[in-house]
Amino acid sequence: MKVIQQLRAMPTRDGDGVNIMRIADFQRLALDPYLMLDEIRSDDAKDYIGGFPPHPHRGMETFTYIRKGGFEHRDQLGNVRAIRAGKVQWMSTGRGVIHSEMPLADADNGLHGFQIWLNMPAKDKMRHPQYQDSGTSDHPTLSDGHGQLYLLAGHWQFGNEAADAPLMGLAADAAIADMTLPAGEQSQIELSQYKLVALYLYQGQLLLPSGSHINAGSMLLLDPQYPLQLQAGTADCGMLLLAGNPIGEKVVQMGPFVMNTQAEIMQAINDYQSGQFGEIV
C-alpha cells in the first residue's frame, strides 16, 4: 500500500451551527472527483439540532450516509424522505436544487454520519436534478473472511465476492463503501480499476505496512496501483473507502455552487436570486 498524502480532520461549523469534522475540502486535499468530506458525530443534540435549513446547490452532487440517528431531506422537487441509520441518500443537483436536511425528532440517541460532495463534469452541470436514496433497499455486505464491506454506492469486488450497492450512477464512476476490520485482523482489497482511491478512518487504529500507524480521524490518499493492505490494531476499525476517476476539469466554487468558470458562478447566483431554483414544497 502506497500512501500519497495524509491529513487529520479539522473541527468546524456549518449549517445552523452544526459541529462537524471537515476531513477534506477544496483547499486541503486534491481528491478529484470528490470535493469535500464532512463527518458529523455527537451524542449531544446541541451539536447538530440546528441542522441544515433550506439552501441551494448547482453543479455538484451530495451524498449522505447515516450510521446513527437520522435526517429528513426535503427539496423543491417534492422529495421528502427520512434517512436513518445504515441508509444513504444521493442528490445530483445539476442546474439547481434547494433542499434542507434536518435531524429527525425521534432519533434521540445521537448522530453519526457523513456528507460527501462530488464534482460533476461540465456537460452534466446544467442537466435536470436527480434524487435517489436507499430507504427500502438492502445494502449488500461482502467479506473476505477477515474484513467486511458494507456497500453504499457503485460496484465492488472483495475477496471472491462482487455486488452492486443500492445507489449506482454517481458522477465519475464514484464508489463508496464502509469497511469494518476486527481488532488484530488483516485484509487486502484491490482497487486498481480506479484512478483515485482514498480512505478515512473513523474508528480504531490502522497499522501501515511501513510500520507506522494512523488513528481515527485520519484521511489517506492512496496510490490505486498498489493493493490496500489493511491491519487493525488492538481495537476494531471502521473506515470509509472512496474510489472514482478524476474529471480533470477546472473547478470554480462559491459556497454551494460548483462550476467551471466565474461567469457560471455569477449566473448561478443570479438564477437563485431571481427564483429560478424554485422553493421547497
Phi, psi and chi 1 to 4 in degrees:
 res  aa     phi    psi   chi1   chi2   chi3   chi4
   1 MET       -  127.7 -175.0  166.4   78.0      -
   2 LYS  -112.2  118.3 -176.8  176.9  179.8 -179.5
   3 VAL   -90.1  122.8  177.3      -      -      -
   4 ILE   -87.4  -41.2  -61.6  172.6      -      -
   5 GLN  -154.0  149.0 -168.9  174.6   -4.0      -
   6 GLN  -136.7  141.2  176.1 -179.7  -16.3      -
   7 LEU  -151.7  164.6   78.9  163.3      -      -
   8 ARG  -103.5  146.4  -67.4  -77.6  -61.2  173.8
   9 ALA   -65.4  145.9      -      -      -      -
  10 MET  -120.7  138.1  -58.9  -68.3  -70.6      -
  11 PRO   -71.7  141.2   25.7  -33.3      -      -
  12 THR  -157.2 -175.5 -173.1      -      -      -
  13 ARG  -129.2  151.0  -73.7 -168.9  174.2 -167.7
  14 ASP  -151.2  173.3 -149.2  -26.1      -      -
  15 GLY    59.1 -140.9      -      -      -      -
  16 ASP   -93.6   67.5 -173.5    9.7      -      -
  17 GLY    74.8   25.2      -      -      -      -
  18 VAL   -77.4  126.4  178.1      -      -      -
  19 ASN   -80.7  124.4  -70.9  -36.1      -      -
  20 ILE  -134.0  164.5   62.7  175.5      -      -
  21 MET  -108.1  115.9  -65.0  -62.6  -70.0      -
  22 ARG   -90.4  115.5 -179.2  143.0  -67.4  163.3
  23 ILE   -88.7  -42.9  -57.3  151.6      -      -
  24 ALA  -148.9  146.7      -      -      -      -
  25 ASP  -149.7 -167.5   61.2   20.0      -      -
  26 PHE   -63.1  -26.4  -65.0   83.6      -      -
  27 GLN  -102.3  -28.7  -74.6   75.9   42.8      -
  28 ARG   -87.4  -27.7  -61.5 -172.2   66.0 -146.4
  29 LEU  -156.6  130.6 -175.5   65.3      -      -
  30 ALA   -83.4  107.1      -      -      -      -
  31 LEU  -125.7   24.4  -83.3  177.8      -      -
  32 ASP   -41.6  121.1 -176.2    9.3      -      -
  33 PRO   -94.0    2.2   36.0  -38.3      -      -
  34 TYR   -80.2  135.4  -63.8   91.9      -      -
  35 LEU  -102.5  -38.2  -61.6  168.2      -      -
  36 MET  -157.3  146.7 -167.2  167.1   70.6      -
  37 LEU  -139.3  120.3  174.1   58.0      -      -
  38 ASP  -120.5  143.3  -71.1  -18.5      -      -
  39 GLU  -116.4  130.7  179.9  179.6   21.6      -
  40 ILE  -111.7  122.0  -54.6  172.7      -      -
  41 ARG  -152.2  111.3 -172.3  173.2 -166.2  168.6
  42 SER  -164.9  146.8  178.3      -      -      -
  43 ASP   -98.4    3.3  -67.4  -29.5      -      -
  44 ASP  -107.4  113.1 -173.6  -14.0      -      -
  45 ALA   -58.0  -24.8      -      -      -      -
  46 LYS   -63.2  -22.3  -67.4 -166.0  -62.2  -68.5
  47 ASP   -76.3  -17.8  -72.3  -27.8      -      -
  48 TYR  -142.5   -2.8   56.4   80.9      -      -
  49 ILE   -62.8  -26.6 -163.4   64.3      -      -
  50 GLY   -68.3  -23.7      -      -      -      -
  51 GLY    60.0 -155.7      -      -      -      -
  52 PHE  -125.6   89.1  -59.0   89.3      -      -
  53 PRO   -59.7  173.1  -21.9   34.2      -      -
  54 PRO   -50.4  131.7  -29.6   36.9      -      -
  55 HIS  -154.5  156.0   58.1  -80.1      -      -
  56 PRO   -94.7  164.4   35.0  -35.5      -      -
  57 HIS  -145.9  151.6  -73.4  -70.0      -      -
  58 ARG  -150.5  140.8  173.8  178.0  -78.1 -175.2
  59 GLY    81.8   12.5      -      -      -      -
  60 MET  -150.2  174.2   40.4   79.0   74.9      -
  61 GLU  -119.7  142.6  -60.6 -174.8  -15.9      -
  62 THR  -112.2  138.2   64.8      -      -      -
  63 PHE  -130.5  121.4 -176.8   91.6      -      -
  64 THR  -117.4  131.1  -57.5      -      -      -
  65 TYR  -126.2  124.4  168.8   43.1      -      -
  66 ILE  -107.7  126.1  -60.5  -64.6      -      -
  67 ARG  -101.1  -30.0  -61.8 -167.0   73.3 -105.9
  68 LYS  -148.6  141.1 -176.3  170.3   73.9  168.2
  69 GLY    83.5 -146.9      -      -      -      -
  70 GLY   178.8  163.8      -      -      -      -
  71 PHE  -129.9  150.3  -89.8  104.6      -      -
  72 GLU  -103.6  126.6 -178.3 -174.5   74.5      -
  73 HIS   -99.3  134.0  165.6   95.8      -      -
  74 ARG  -134.2  141.3  -70.4  177.2  176.8  -96.9
  75 ASP  -144.4  171.9   61.8   44.0      -      -
  76 GLN   -75.0   -5.9   94.6  -81.9   14.1      -
  77 LEU   -83.1   -7.0  -55.2  174.3      -      -
  78 GLY    98.5    3.8      -      -      -      -
  79 ASN   -77.5  122.3  -62.2  -58.0      -      -
  80 VAL  -131.1  105.0 -179.6      -      -      -
  81 ARG  -137.6  138.1  -60.4  -75.7  -69.8 -179.6
  82 ALA   -91.6  125.0      -      -      -      -
  83 ILE  -108.4  113.2  -49.8  -59.7      -      -
  84 ARG  -110.1 -179.2  -59.6  179.8 -176.1  -86.4
  85 ALA   -53.5  132.6      -      -      -      -
  86 GLY    88.4   -0.5      -      -      -      -
  87 LYS  -113.6  163.8  -62.1  -60.1 -179.6  179.1
  88 VAL  -131.5  159.0  -63.5      -      -      -
  89 GLN  -142.6  137.5  174.8 -101.1  -28.3      -
  90 TRP  -132.4  133.9  167.9   74.7      -      -
  91 MET  -132.0  116.1 -174.1  175.8   63.5      -
  92 SER   -93.6  102.9 -175.3      -      -      -
  93 THR   -71.6  -29.2   68.1      -      -      -
  94 GLY    52.5 -131.1      -      -      -      -
  95 ARG   -71.5  -17.4   62.4  174.6  -65.5  102.7
  96 GLY   162.1  130.1      -      -      -      -
  97 VAL  -138.3  142.0  162.6      -      -      -
  98 ILE  -113.5  124.9  -62.1  176.9      -      -
  99 HIS  -143.2  166.0   77.3  141.5      -      -
 100 SER  -132.8  152.9   63.7      -      -      -
 101 GLU  -135.3  109.7  -65.6  164.8  -62.2      -
 102 MET  -122.5  140.1  -57.3  -59.0  -68.6      -
 103 PRO   -57.3  140.8  -21.6   31.8      -      -
 104 LEU   -72.6  136.0  -67.0  172.6      -      -
 105 ALA   -65.4  -29.0      -      -      -      -
 106 ASP   -93.0    4.1   61.3  -10.3      -      -
 107 ALA   -99.3   83.7      -      -      -      -
 108 ASP  -105.4   17.0   56.3    0.9      -      -
 109 ASN  -106.6   28.6  -65.7  -42.4      -      -
 110 GLY    92.0  179.6      -      -      -      -
 111 LEU  -141.3  135.4  179.6   66.3      -      -
 112 HIS  -144.4  120.4 -174.6 -157.3      -      -
 113 GLY  -164.7  176.8      -      -      -      -
 114 PHE  -133.7  143.2  -61.0   88.0      -      -
 115 GLN  -123.5  133.0 -177.0  164.2   95.1      -
 116 ILE  -122.0  133.3  -61.3  167.6      -      -
 117 TRP  -103.4  133.5  -74.5   17.9      -      -
 118 LEU  -118.9  144.5  -65.5  103.6      -      -
 119 ASN   -74.8  162.0 -163.9   15.9      -      -
 120 MET  -121.4  145.1  -62.0  176.2   68.6      -
 121 PRO   -64.2  152.4   19.1  -28.1      -      -
 122 ALA   -53.5  -37.0      -      -      -      -
 123 LYS   -66.3  -18.2   65.1 -179.4 -179.9   62.3
 124 ASP  -108.1   -7.1  -65.9  -27.6      -      -
 125 LYS   -64.0  -24.0  -76.0 -175.5 -179.9  -68.5
 126 MET  -110.0   19.4  -66.5  -61.1  -73.3      -
 127 ARG   -78.9  171.5   75.0 -178.2 -178.6 -171.0
 128 HIS   -66.9  141.1 -170.9   72.0      -      -
 129 PRO   -60.0  150.9  -21.7   32.3      -      -
 130 GLN  -130.2  150.9  -60.7  176.7   12.5      -
 131 TYR  -140.2  138.9  174.7   88.9      -      -
 132 GLN  -145.7  151.9  -66.7 -176.9   56.4      -
 133 ASP  -147.2  170.7   63.5   54.5      -      -
 134 SER  -107.6   25.9   66.3      -      -      -
 135 GLY   -49.9  -43.1      -      -      -      -
 136 THR  -110.7    9.9   58.8      -      -      -
 137 SER  -102.5  152.0  -57.7      -      -      -
 138 ASP   -86.4  146.1  -67.8  -30.5      -      -
 139 HIS  -101.5  114.6  -74.3 -106.6      -      -
 140 PRO   -62.3  148.3  -19.5   31.1      -      -
 141 THR  -121.3  127.5  -61.0      -      -      -
 142 LEU  -108.9  148.5  -54.4 -178.6      -      -
 143 SER  -140.6  146.8  175.2      -      -      -
 144 ASP  -108.4   14.9   66.4  -12.6      -      -
 145 GLY    91.5   -6.9      -      -      -      -
 146 HIS  -126.4  -65.7  -55.8  -81.1      -      -
 147 GLY  -100.7  170.1      -      -      -      -
 148 GLN  -130.4  141.2  -74.9 -166.5  -29.7      -
 149 LEU  -110.5  123.5  -79.9 -173.8      -      -
 150 TYR  -100.0  112.5 -176.0   70.8      -      -
 151 LEU   -81.5  128.5  -53.6 -169.1      -      -
 152 LEU  -108.6  -42.8  -54.1  178.3      -      -
 153 ALA  -153.6  144.3      -      -      -      -
 154 GLY    84.1 -176.3      -      -      -      -
 155 HIS   -98.6  136.7  178.5   79.3      -      -
 156 TRP  -133.4  145.1  -71.5   85.9      -      -
 157 GLN  -124.4  134.0  -66.6  178.5  -56.3      -
 158 PHE  -152.2  125.4 -174.0   44.5      -      -
 159 GLY    61.7 -127.8      -      -      -      -
 160 ASN  -103.2   15.9  -63.5  -42.3      -      -
 161 GLU  -117.0  155.7  -57.8  177.2  -33.0      -
 162 ALA  -149.2  147.2      -      -      -      -
 163 ALA  -165.4  162.0      -      -      -      -
 164 ASP   -98.3  139.7  -70.8  -19.5      -      -
 165 ALA   -72.5  165.2      -      -      -      -
 166 PRO   -66.9  -22.2   20.0  -31.1      -      -
 167 LEU  -108.8  123.2  -93.1   63.3      -      -
 168 MET  -126.8  163.8  -56.9  -68.0  -69.0      -
 169 GLY    87.4   17.2      -      -      -      -
 170 LEU   -65.5  156.5  -84.2   65.9      -      -
 171 ALA   -58.1  146.8      -      -      -      -
 172 ALA    59.2   32.8      -      -      -      -
 173 ASP    56.8   30.6  -56.4  -44.9      -      -
 174 ALA   -62.5  140.5      -      -      -      -
 175 ALA  -133.5  135.4      -      -      -      -
 176 ILE  -135.6  134.7  -54.5  170.1      -      -
 177 ALA  -144.0  154.3      -      -      -      -
 178 ASP  -106.0  115.1 -173.9   -6.3      -      -
 179 MET  -106.9  135.7 -176.8  172.7 -174.2      -
 180 THR  -118.0  141.6   54.8      -      -      -
 181 LEU  -138.5  112.2 -170.7   60.8      -      -
 182 PRO   -61.5  156.5  -23.1   34.0      -      -
 183 ALA   -51.8  131.7      -      -      -      -
 184 GLY    80.7   -8.3      -      -      -      -
 185 GLU   -83.2  156.6  -69.5  -76.4   -4.4      -
 186 GLN  -123.1  146.2  -61.5 -177.1   47.7      -
 187 SER  -151.0  159.8 -171.9      -      -      -
 188 GLN  -138.7  139.2  178.6  171.2  -60.6      -
 189 ILE  -136.3  137.1 -177.5  168.3      -      -
 190 GLU  -102.5  123.7  170.9   74.0   41.7      -
 191 LEU  -132.1   31.6  -66.4  169.8      -      -
 192 SER   -70.0   -8.3   59.5      -      -      -
 193 GLN   -74.4  -10.2   68.9  -90.9   36.0      -
 194 TYR  -107.8  157.4  -64.2  102.1      -      -
 195 LYS   -99.1  -11.0  -64.7 -179.9  179.8  178.5
 196 LEU  -132.9  125.5 -177.1  -73.9      -      -
 197 VAL  -137.6  132.5  172.5      -      -      -
 198 ALA  -141.5  159.3      -      -      -      -
 199 LEU  -137.2  132.4  176.0  157.1      -      -
 200 TYR  -119.6  119.0  175.1   66.8      -      -
 201 LEU   -90.1  114.1 -175.9   69.1      -      -
 202 TYR  -103.9   -7.7   62.6   81.1      -      -
 203 GLN  -151.6  137.9  176.9 -179.4  -48.4      -
 204 GLY    86.8 -161.0      -      -      -      -
 205 GLN  -138.0  133.1 -176.9 -175.8   78.1      -
 206 LEU  -104.3  134.2  -87.1 -178.9      -      -
 207 LEU   -94.4  126.4  -52.4  179.1      -      -
 208 LEU   -92.3  153.4  -57.6 -179.3      -      -
 209 PRO   -55.9  -25.3  -26.1   34.9      -      -
 210 SER   -71.1  -12.0   64.3      -      -      -
 211 GLY   100.7  -12.4      -      -      -      -
 212 SER   -85.3 -178.2   61.2      -      -      -
 213 HIS  -144.7  162.0   66.0  -90.2      -      -
 214 ILE  -127.3  148.8   64.1  166.8      -      -
 215 ASN  -105.7  166.7  -63.3  -42.7      -      -
 216 ALA   -53.5  140.1      -      -      -      -
 217 GLY    97.5    8.3      -      -      -      -
 218 SER  -108.3  143.4  -63.2      -      -      -
 219 MET  -116.3  134.7  178.9   84.4  163.8      -
 220 LEU  -120.3  129.0  -61.7  179.4      -      -
 221 LEU   -95.3  125.0  178.1   60.2      -      -
 222 LEU  -117.9  153.4  -57.4  167.3      -      -
 223 ASP   -80.7  114.1 -173.4  -27.9      -      -
 224 PRO   -68.1  -12.8   23.2  -31.9      -      -
 225 GLN   -78.5   -7.0  -62.5  -50.2  -53.4      -
 226 TYR  -110.2  132.0  -67.0   78.8      -      -
 227 PRO   -58.7  145.6  -21.3   31.9      -      -
 228 LEU   -77.1  114.6  -84.6   65.3      -      -
 229 GLN  -104.1  108.3  -62.3  170.8  -60.1      -
 230 LEU  -114.9  132.5  -54.9  169.8      -      -
 231 GLN  -136.2  124.1 -179.3  176.4  -10.3      -
 232 ALA   -79.7  148.6      -      -      -      -
 233 GLY   -80.0 -139.2      -      -      -      -
 234 THR   -84.9   -0.5   57.2      -      -      -
 235 ALA  -129.1  157.2      -      -      -      -
 236 ASP   -60.3  142.0  -65.2  -10.4      -      -
 237 CYS  -106.7  143.5  -76.6      -      -      -
 238 GLY  -130.3  134.4      -      -      -      -
 239 MET  -150.7  146.7   65.1 -158.6   88.8      -
 240 LEU   -91.1  133.0  -78.0 -171.1      -      -
 241 LEU  -106.9  128.9  -60.7 -178.4      -      -
 242 LEU  -120.3  130.8  -50.3  175.4      -      -
 243 ALA  -138.4  157.4      -      -      -      -
 244 GLY   171.5 -174.3      -      -      -      -
 245 ASN  -123.8  124.1  -66.6  -49.7      -      -
 246 PRO   -54.4  142.0  -26.2   35.2      -      -
 247 ILE   -80.6  -35.6  -66.3  171.6      -      -
 248 GLY    73.1   27.9      -      -      -      -
 249 GLU  -114.7  157.1  -63.4  174.6   -9.8      -
 250 LYS   -62.4  137.5 -178.1  178.6  179.6 -179.2
 251 VAL  -113.8  123.6  172.9      -      -      -
 252 VAL  -119.9  121.0  179.5      -      -      -
 253 GLN  -124.6  137.6  175.5 -106.0  -15.3      -
 254 MET  -139.7  107.0 -179.3  177.6  -70.6      -
 255 GLY    57.4 -122.7      -      -      -      -
 256 PRO   -87.0    6.0   33.8  -35.9      -      -
 257 PHE  -107.4  131.9  -56.1  133.3      -      -
 258 VAL  -130.7  107.6 -178.0      -      -      -
 259 MET  -128.4 -164.5  -57.0  -58.4  -71.4      -
 260 ASN  -109.0  -17.0  -59.9   98.1      -      -
 261 THR  -139.7  160.0   67.9      -      -      -
 262 GLN   -65.4  -34.6 -171.3   62.7   37.7      -
 263 ALA   -61.8  -38.0      -      -      -      -
 264 GLU   -69.3  -33.6  -69.6  170.6  -20.1      -
 265 ILE   -64.2  -46.2  -69.6  -70.0      -      -
 266 MET   -62.7  -37.0  -61.7  -49.7  -63.0      -
 267 GLN   -65.2  -39.6 -174.7   63.2   55.1      -
 268 ALA   -61.6  -43.1      -      -      -      -
 269 ILE   -62.8  -45.5  -66.1  170.7      -      -
 270 ASN   -63.0  -42.4  -69.4  -24.4      -      -
 271 ASP   -64.2  -40.4  -70.9  -13.0      -      -
 272 TYR   -66.3  -46.3  171.1   61.8      -      -
 273 GLN   -66.7  -25.7  -68.7  177.5  -20.6      -
 274 SER   -90.5    5.1   63.3      -      -      -
 275 GLY    85.6   11.5      -      -      -      -
 276 GLN   -76.3  -11.2  -64.7 -174.2   40.8      -
 277 PHE   -83.6  -12.1  -80.1   37.0      -      -
 278 GLY    81.3 -163.6      -      -      -      -
 279 GLU  -148.6  157.4   54.0 -172.8   51.6      -
 280 ILE   -64.3  135.8  -68.4  179.2      -      -
 281 VAL  -104.5      -  -65.8      -      -      -
